[in-house]
Amino acid sequence: MLPTITVDVGTTSIKLCMFGTSGKMLASARLATPTVKDTWGEIYDLDALTGGVFDFIRQLEPSVRATVKRVAITGVGESGGLVRPDLSLASPMILWHDHRGADYLGRLSTAERSQLYRVTGLPANANYGLSKVAWAAAHAPDAAGAQWLNIAEYLAALMTGQRWSEYSLASRTMALDLTLRKWSPEICALIGLDIGIFPELRSASDGAPLKPEFARTIGLLDDVTVHVAGHDHMVGAVGAGLNHGELLNSTGTTEGLLFLQDSPALDKRAEQSKLANGFACTGTDYTLFASIPTGGSAFATLQTMLGLDASQLSGCIRDIHEKYIAGKVDLGAVPLVLPQFRGSPPPTKRATACGIIAGIRTDTSTEDIVLGSFMGMALQFQDVLHLFPAPPERIKVIGPASANPLWLQLKADLLRTPLSVSQLGEVVSRGAQALASDVTCDWQSCQPEDVSVNTTMNARLSQWAADIRPKWEYLKGLPE
């Protein structure tokens, strides 16, 4: 592989890495993703974001920096803003979960929503880029020549002077025709947009050279090529060497479930399930994807709710795991937690949905609530997995959940399926290097370890799930 600087802009943090030719990580840093509130919602603090990224590059050892051949950038799929030809911003750079453009989708008829899915493979939802683009175009004081760029694409534009959109990120805008592999004028017209507001399309392997003046400012050679690697979960599939029939369980602030496909699933069943179709970063496959809003973010929720710091919560999880493996937990005493702390997953996908805890008693402990939350997350994962057309032949897990033995064991036991779990960090960043180097990754290089099914606890957990199913379905159906 080629020596590569990778930038992974996540919801919670920005992961910065420098990889050598063997794929060995030579340097890394993690920055809290800088955001601010405006009148309508949440946007990136771009001065802090770009400053943090560029400082990381400048602070690399000069001998290491001189070897760099590629910069590969990945990020969350639905964020973005309008960028003028001179690369100034015509609108704020909006976060993926910001719903400021929701009214534009609210005007669509049932038939138009169905048309939207048949063309773009995405359910009508304000998380995706299209409604944000409409809002930005309506509120921009001067949008002449401005085009919509994802946050990863914007960073690439600053480095190269060129504006383009990578296919996997473009397929998260809800404006891309998956069959024709180009922007859809019909879909844009549904909310009054001109197709010219979207830039040219390029694959992850098609980069652009650094601007010479930027190269001098940042301390890189001017033969470095910049690549937009793509949507972070999809880039993770490359890093994990995902094959057809396998499921990638990509855990971060949210939790992603990803399959590769030969063609998009645009039928009525997929539409009703609100599964998200898209392009794989390799350009040869399609993806079928579902996102569970509450993933790693549950840690912050539990810390705030229970008054625990990170080390205390981690210790609590370890203690529960030991008791669980030993069969010393009373599942019947654990409260039922519907962990919709950041909204609900498919098939409802309601951003305003809230979590619910049922079954609190006078003797309910902190451990009970923590265990109940992870049991609820495992049950939610099982529900979403059942939306896909076929069960996975293998489940590959990457991200923070790799270090949470309780979360992993609960999934394996509830699904009655072993998990193959990466022990290597930054699989997404490794996938970005591979895409920029035009090489493939092997799962074994992620040093996976299996989490086997505990047959005793599988039987107990399956009985628990059957017993609480009526109450679980009732809680999911409660009005907001």
C-alpha positions in Angstrom: 0.0 0.0 0.0 1.0 3.6 -0.4 2.0 5.8 2.6 -1.3 7.5 3.4 -2.7 10.1 5.8 -6.3 9.2 6.6 -9.0 11.5 7.9 -12.2 10.0 9.3 -14.8 12.6 10.3 -17.2 10.9 12.7 -20.1 12.1 14.7 -18.3 12.2 18.0 -14.6 12.3 16.9 -12.2 12.8 14.0 -9.8 10.0 13.7 -6.4 11.0 12.1 -3.9 8.4 11.1 -0.6 8.0 9.2 0.0 4.6 7.6 3.2 3.3 6.1 3.6 1.0 3.1 3.0 -2.2 5.1 -0.3 -0.8 6.5 1.4 -0.2 9.9 0.1 2.9 11.8 3.0 5.3 12.2 1.0 8.1 14.0 -2.5 8.8 15.1 -4.6 11.3 16.9 -8.3 11.7 17.9 -10.1 15.0 18.1 -13.6 15.7 19.4 -15.7 16.6 16.4 -16.1 20.4 16.7 -19.7 21.6 16.3 -21.7 24.6 17.2 -25.4 25.5 17.3 -27.0 28.0 15.0 -30.6 29.2 14.8 -31.9 26.0 13.1 -29.8 23.2 14.6 -26.2 21.9 14.6 -23.3 22.6 12.2 -19.6 22.0 12.0 -17.2 24.5 13.5 -15.1 24.5 10.3 -12.2 26.6 11.6 -11.7 24.2 14.5 -12.2 21.2 12.3 -9.8 22.2 9.5 -7.3 23.5 12.0 -7.2 20.2 13.8 -6.8 18.2 10.6 -4.1 20.4 9.1 -2.2 20.7 12.4 -2.0 16.9 12.6 -0.4 16.8 9.2 2.1 19.6 10.0 3.1 18.0 13.2 4.1 14.7 11.6 7.8 14.0 11.7 9.3 15.6 8.6 10.9 12.3 7.5 7.5 10.6 7.7 5.7 13.5 6.0 8.1 13.3 3.1 7.0 9.7 2.4 3.2 10.6 2.0 1.7 9.7 -1.3 -2.0 9.8 -0.6 -4.5 11.6 1.6 -7.7 9.6 2.0 -10.8 11.2 3.6 -14.0 9.5 4.8 -16.9 10.7 7.0 -20.5 10.4 7.9 -22.7 10.1 4.9 -25.4 12.8 5.2 -23.6 15.9 6.3 -22.8 18.7 4.0 -23.1 22.3 2.8 -23.2 24.5 -0.3 -19.7 25.4 -1.5 -19.0 28.2 -4.1 -16.5 27.8 -7.0 -13.9 29.8 -4.9 -14.5 27.2 -2.1 -16.2 29.7 0.2 -19.3 28.5 1.9 -22.8 29.6 0.7 -24.4 27.8 3.6 -23.4 26.2 6.9 -21.9 22.7 6.9 -24.8 20.8 8.3 -24.6 17.7 10.5 -26.1 14.4 9.4 -28.8 14.2 12.1 -29.9 17.9 11.6 -33.5 18.0 10.3 -33.8 21.6 9.3 -35.0 20.7 5.8 -37.7 18.2 6.9 -40.6 20.4 5.7 -39.5 19.9 2.0 -40.1 16.2 2.4 -43.3 16.7 4.3 -44.9 18.2 1.2 -44.3 15.0 -0.9 -47.3 12.7 -1.7 -47.3 9.0 -1.0 -46.7 8.4 -4.7 -43.7 10.8 -4.8 -42.2 9.1 -1.8 -42.5 5.8 -3.5 -40.9 7.2 -6.6 -38.1 8.6 -4.5 -37.3 5.1 -3.2 -37.5 3.4 -6.6 -35.0 5.8 -8.1 -32.6 6.5 -5.2 -33.1 3.4 -3.0 -33.6 5.6 0.1 -36.7 6.2 2.2 -37.9 9.8 2.4 -36.1 11.0 5.6 -34.6 14.3 6.6 -31.3 12.7 7.7 -30.4 12.3 4.0 -28.9 15.2 2.1 -31.7 16.2 -0.3 -33.9 18.2 2.1 -30.8 19.9 3.6 -29.7 20.9 0.1 -33.2 22.5 -0.5 -33.0 24.3 2.8 -29.5 25.6 2.1 -30.4 26.8 -1.4 -33.4 28.6 -0.1 -31.4 30.3 2.7 -28.1 31.1 0.9 -27.6 34.8 0.4 -25.5 34.1 -2.8 -25.5 30.6 -4.1 -24.4 31.3 -7.7 -22.4 28.3 -8.9 -22.5 26.7 -5.4 -22.6 22.9 -5.2 -23.4 20.5 -2.4 -20.4 18.8 -0.8 -20.2 16.3 2.0 -17.8 17.3 4.8 -15.2 14.8 3.5 -15.6 16.2 0.0 -15.2 19.7 1.3 -11.9 18.9 3.0 -10.7 17.4 -0.3 -11.8 20.5 -2.2 -9.8 22.7 0.2 -6.7 20.6 -0.5 -7.1 20.3 -4.2 -9.2 23.2 -5.4 -11.6 20.8 -7.1 -15.2 19.9 -6.2 -16.5 16.4 -6.7 -18.7 13.8 -5.1 -17.8 10.2 -4.4 -20.4 7.6 -5.3 -21.0 6.1 -1.9 -21.5 9.5 -0.4 -23.6 10.7 -3.3 -25.9 7.7 -2.8 -26.6 9.1 0.7 -28.0 12.4 -0.7 -31.3 10.9 -1.9 -30.6 12.6 -5.3 -28.7 9.9 -7.1 -30.3 7.5 -9.5 -28.9 4.1 -8.5 -29.8 2.4 -11.8 -28.4 5.0 -14.1 -25.5 6.0 -11.7 -26.1 9.7 -12.1 -27.8 12.6 -10.5 -31.6 12.5 -11.0 -33.3 15.6 -12.4 -36.7 14.1 -11.7 -36.0 13.7 -8.0 -34.4 17.1 -7.7 -37.5 18.6 -9.4 -39.7 17.1 -6.6 -38.4 19.8 -4.2 -37.5 22.5 -6.7 -33.8 21.9 -7.1 -31.7 22.1 -10.3 -29.4 19.2 -10.9 -26.4 21.5 -11.3 -26.3 22.0 -7.6 -24.6 18.6 -7.4 -21.0 18.2 -8.5 -19.4 15.7 -10.9 -19.1 12.1 -9.7 -15.9 10.2 -9.1 -15.0 6.9 -7.6 -12.9 6.5 -4.4 -9.9 5.4 -6.5 -10.0 8.6 -8.6 -8.2 11.3 -6.7 -6.9 14.8 -7.4 -3.4 16.3 -6.8 -2.8 18.7 -4.0 -2.7 22.3 -4.9 1.0 23.3 -4.9 0.4 26.3 -2.6 -1.5 24.0 -0.1 1.2 21.4 -0.3 3.8 24.1 0.7 1.6 25.3 3.5 1.0 21.9 5.0 4.5 20.5 4.4 3.7 17.8 1.9 5.2 17.1 -1.5 3.1 18.3 -4.4 2.9 14.8 -5.9 0.5 13.7 -3.2 -3.0 12.7 -4.4 -6.2 13.3 -2.4 -9.0 10.8 -2.4 -12.5 10.9 -1.0 -12.7 7.4 0.2 -16.4 7.5 0.9 -19.1 6.9 3.5 -17.5 5.7 6.7 -19.5 2.5 7.2 -18.9 1.5 3.5 -15.2 2.3 3.8 -15.2 0.0 6.9 -16.5 -2.8 4.7 -13.4 -2.4 2.5 -11.2 -2.5 5.6 -12.9 -5.6 6.8 -12.7 -7.4 3.5 -16.5 -7.8 3.5 -17.8 -10.5 1.1 -21.2 -11.1 -0.3 -23.4 -13.0 2.2 -21.5 -11.5 5.2 -22.8 -8.8 7.5 -20.7 -5.9 8.6 -21.7 -4.7 12.1 -20.0 -1.3 12.1 -20.2 0.2 15.6 -19.6 3.9 16.4 -21.8 6.6 17.7 -24.5 4.8 15.7 -24.6 1.2 14.8 -24.6 0.1 11.1 -25.7 -3.2 9.5 -24.3 -3.6 6.0 -24.6 -6.2 3.2 -23.1 -6.2 -0.2 -25.3 -6.8 -3.2 -25.1 -7.3 -7.0 -28.0 -5.0 -7.6 -30.1 -2.5 -5.5 -33.2 -3.8 -3.6 -35.9 -1.4 -4.8 -38.9 -3.6 -4.3 -41.9 -2.9 -2.1 -40.7 -5.0 0.8 -37.4 -3.1 1.0 -39.3 0.2 0.7 -41.6 -0.7 3.6 -38.7 -1.8 5.7 -36.9 1.5 5.0 -33.6 -0.2 4.2 -31.1 2.1 2.6 -29.5 1.2 -0.7 -26.3 2.7 -2.0 -23.0 2.2 -3.8 -20.0 0.4 -2.3 -16.8 2.4 -2.3 -15.2 -0.1 -4.7 -17.6 0.9 -7.4 -18.5 -2.7 -8.3 -21.2 -3.5 -5.7 -24.3 -2.1 -4.2 -24.9 -1.9 -0.5 -28.0 -2.6 1.6 -27.8 -0.8 4.9 -29.6 0.0 8.1 -28.6 2.4 10.8 -29.5 2.1 14.5 -29.2 5.6 15.9 -28.2 4.4 19.4 -24.9 2.6 19.3 -21.8 3.7 21.0 -23.7 6.9 22.0 -25.4 4.7 24.7 -22.3 5.0 26.8 -22.7 8.8 27.1 -26.4 8.4 27.8 -25.8 5.9 30.6 -23.0 8.0 32.1 -25.3 11.0 32.3 -28.3 9.1 33.5 -26.5 7.1 36.2 -23.9 9.7 37.2 -21.0 7.5 36.2 -17.7 8.5 34.6 -16.2 6.4 31.7 -14.1 4.2 34.0 -16.9 3.5 36.4 -19.2 2.5 33.5 -16.5 0.3 32.0 -16.0 -1.4 35.3 -19.7 -1.9 35.8 -19.9 -3.6 32.3 -17.0 -5.9 33.1 -18.6 -6.9 36.4 -21.9 -7.6 34.7 -20.2 -9.6 32.0 -18.5 -11.9 34.5 -21.8 -12.5 36.3 -23.6 -13.1 32.9 -21.0 -15.7 31.7 -21.3 -17.4 35.1 -25.0 -17.5 34.8 -25.5 -15.4 37.9 -27.8 -12.7 36.5 -31.6 -12.8 37.1 -32.9 -11.8 33.7 -36.4 -11.5 35.1 -35.4 -8.8 37.4 -33.8 -6.7 34.7 -35.9 -3.7 33.5 -36.9 -3.7 29.9 -35.1 -0.8 28.1 -36.2 0.4 24.7 -32.9 2.2 23.8 -34.2 4.8 21.4 -32.0 7.4 23.0 -31.3 9.1 19.6 -34.4 8.1 17.7 -35.7 4.8 16.3 -34.2 2.5 13.7 -36.0 1.1 10.6 -38.7 0.4 9.9 -40.0 3.6 11.6 -36.9 5.8 11.5 -38.4 8.5 13.7 -35.8 11.1 14.8 -38.2 12.2 17.6 -38.6 8.8 19.2 -37.5 8.5 22.8 -36.2 5.7 24.9 -38.4 4.0 27.5 -37.5 2.0 30.7 -40.2 -0.3 32.0 -40.1 -2.5 35.1 -38.3 -0.3 37.6 -38.6 -1.7 41.1 -37.4 -0.5 44.5 -34.5 -2.9 44.3 -33.5 -2.1 40.7 -29.8 -1.4 40.7 -27.4 0.6 38.5 -26.2 -2.8 37.1 -29.7 -3.8 36.2 -30.3 -0.6 34.2 -26.9 -1.0 32.4 -27.6 -4.7 31.6 -31.2 -3.8 30.5 -29.8 -1.2 28.1 -27.4 -3.6 26.4 -30.1 -6.3 26.3 -32.4 -3.8 24.7 -29.7 -2.9 22.2 -29.2 -6.5 21.3 -32.9 -7.1 20.9 -33.1 -3.9 18.7 -30.2 -5.3 16.6 -32.1 -8.6 16.1 -35.3 -6.7 15.0 -33.4 -4.7 12.4 -31.5 -7.7 11.1 -34.8 -9.5 10.4 -35.7 -6.7 8.0 -33.0 -7.9 5.5 -34.0 -10.5 2.9 -31.6 -13.2 4.1 -29.6 -14.0 7.3 -25.9 -13.5 7.3 -23.4 -16.3 6.7 -21.0 -14.5 9.0 -21.0 -11.4 11.1 -17.9 -9.2 11.2 -17.8 -6.6 14.0 -15.7 -3.4 13.9 -15.5 -0.3 16.0 -15.9 0.4 19.7 -18.1 -2.6 20.4 -15.1 -4.8 19.8 -13.9 -3.8 23.3 -17.3 -4.4 25.0 -17.5 -8.1 25.9 -21.0 -7.8 27.3 -22.5 -6.2 24.2 -20.8 -8.8 22.0 -21.9 -11.8 24.1 -25.5 -10.6 24.3 -25.7 -10.4 20.5 -24.0 -13.7 19.9 -26.3 -15.4 22.4 -29.6 -13.8 21.3 -28.8 -14.4 17.6 -27.4 -17.9 18.3 -24.6 -16.8 15.9 -20.9 -16.5 16.6 -19.3 -13.1 15.9 -16.0 -12.5 14.3 -14.6 -9.4 16.0 -11.7 -7.2 14.8 -9.0 -6.6 17.5 -7.4 -4.0 15.3 -8.4 -0.4 15.6 -9.4 2.1 12.9 -10.6 -0.5 10.4 -12.4 2.4 8.5 -9.1 4.3 8.2 -7.3 1.2 6.9 -10.1 0.8 4.4 -9.5 4.4 3.3 -5.8 3.7 2.7 -6.6 0.6 0.7 -9.0 2.5 -1.5 -6.5 5.3 -2.1 -3.9 2.7 -2.9 -6.3 0.6 -5.1 -5.6 -2.6 -3.2 -7.9 -5.0 -1.3 -7.9 -5.8 2.4 -8.0 -9.2 4.1 -10.1 -9.8 7.2 -7.3 -11.8 8.9 -5.2 -8.7 8.9 -7.8 -7.2 11.4 -6.7 -10.0 13.8 -10.3 -11.2 14.4 -11.3 -13.2 17.4 -14.5 -15.2 17.7 -17.2 -14.6 20.3 -18.9 -18.0 20.6 -22.5 -18.7 21.6 -22.9 -19.5 25.3 -25.5 -22.2 24.9 -26.8 -22.0 28.4 -27.3 -18.3 28.3 -28.7 -18.5 24.7 -31.6 -20.7 26.1 -32.2 -18.3 28.9 -32.0 -15.2 26.7 -34.2 -16.7 24.1 -36.9 -17.5 26.7 -36.5 -13.9 28.1 -37.0 -12.5 24.6 -40.1 -14.6 24.0 -41.6 -13.6 27.4 -41.1 -9.9 26.9 -42.0 -9.7 23.2 -45.6 -8.5 23.7 -44.4 -5.7 26.1 -41.5 -4.9 23.7 -43.8 -4.5 20.7 -46.2 -2.4 22.9 -43.4 0.0 23.9 -42.2 0.4 20.3 -45.8 1.4 19.3 -46.4 4.0 22.0 -47.3 7.4 20.6 -44.7 10.1 21.1 
